[in-house]
Amino acid sequence: MGATAKPAPELYTDGVAFNDRTGQLNDWRELLYLGLEPDTVGGGFYNEKADILLNYVRRDPAYHIITFVGDRYMNRFVAGQRRIYFIADGDADPKLICYPFRALDWHLVFEDTICKTFAMLKDIKNRRKTEG
């Protein structure tokens, strides 16, 4: 019997590069088209929908789950409280981990994300037809 080495995780701090590689779906309209209703504008699902996502990826192996755990994104399902889950259709390597808040420019990326979210919300609001 010999010692076995556990493969080292591949770490990212660039959230965009991580999203591109894993194929994380952030567009809520695309998720609605797939029959999934996200809990966040950025395509996230809370704990209550974990079973729905697990069933979805079992039915369609082209997709996998990404879990946001505290300060990092893990390219696999991680059960637990206070998790946010995402669906992805790219590289499903479970060793991929992203620590976006360790990047030197994380505050700029966060600001850009907030601006994109407000633009999306404005788009939703402006598409409603109201009388009066």
N, C-alpha and C positions, 0 to 999 in steps of 0.2 A: 504494500500500500504506500502510495506516495502522497505528498501534499498536492492539493489542487488550488490553483489561483482563481479568484473570482475576477471576472473581467471588470476593468475600471470603467466608471461612467464617463460619458463624453459630456463635458460641461460647456454651456453657452452663457454669455451675458447679453448677447444681442438677441432680443426677443423677436425681431423681424426675421433674422436668419433662422431661428428655431421654428417659427411659424411656417416659413417657407419650406423648410426641410420636412417637418412633420405633417404639413398640409392642414393645419388647424383651421377649422371653418369658423369665421368670426361674423359672417354676414347673416343676420337673423332672417332675412328673406329667403336665403338659400336653405337654411335650416327648416323654415316653415314649409318650403317646397318638398323637403324630405319627409315631412310629416312630424317634425319635432318642434316643440314650442319652447324656446329658450327662456330662461328667467332673467337674463341680462341683455342689454342692447348689444354687448360684445359677443354674444353667442354662448354664454355660460349657463350651466344647469346646476341647481342646488342639490343637496343630498337627497331630497325627497324624490328626485327623478332619476336617481342612480340605477334603479332596477329597469326603468324604461330604456336608458342608454345601454345597459348591459345586454338586454334582450335585442336591441337594435343591432349592436355589433356582432352578436351571435348569428343573427339572420343574414347579415351582410358583412362578410369578413374583409371587404375592401376598406372598412372603417375601423378605427380604434379610438380609445379614450385617452385623453390627456387630463391629468389631475393637478389643480393648483393647491399646493400645500404650504400655507403660511407665506414663505418668501420665494418659493420656487415652483416651476412647472415640471412635472414628471411625465414622461411619455408612456404612461401606463395607468391602469386603474389602481387607485390607492383608497381603500375604504377608510372611513372615519368621519368624525364630526367636523363641521365647519370646512368642508371641501367644496370646491367649485370644479365641475367637470366640463370638458369640451370634447367635441367630436372632431376627428381628423381623418384625412384620406391619403396621407403621404407615408413617409418612413415611420414604421411602427417599432423601431428598435427601442426596447424598454430601458436601455442604458442612457438615453438622451435626457439631460436635465438642463433646465434654463433658470439662472438666477438673474433676472432682469434688473434688480435693484442694486446689484454689485457693479453694474456698468457705470463708468464715469459720467455719462450723459443721461442717466436714467430719468432725471427730472425733465429734460427736454422731450424725451420719448413719452413720458407721462402727460406732459402738456399737450403734445400732438394728439395723443389718444383722446384726451378730454375734448379738444377742438373737433375731432372727427365725430365723437359721440354727439356733441351739440348740433353739428351739421346734419347728422342722421335723424335726430329728434325733430329738427326744424323741417326736414324733408317729410317726415311722417305727418307732422302737424299741417303742413301746407297742402298735402294731398287730400285732406278731409274736405268734403263739400258741406258747408253749412249755410243755412238760410238765415237771413235777418241781418 
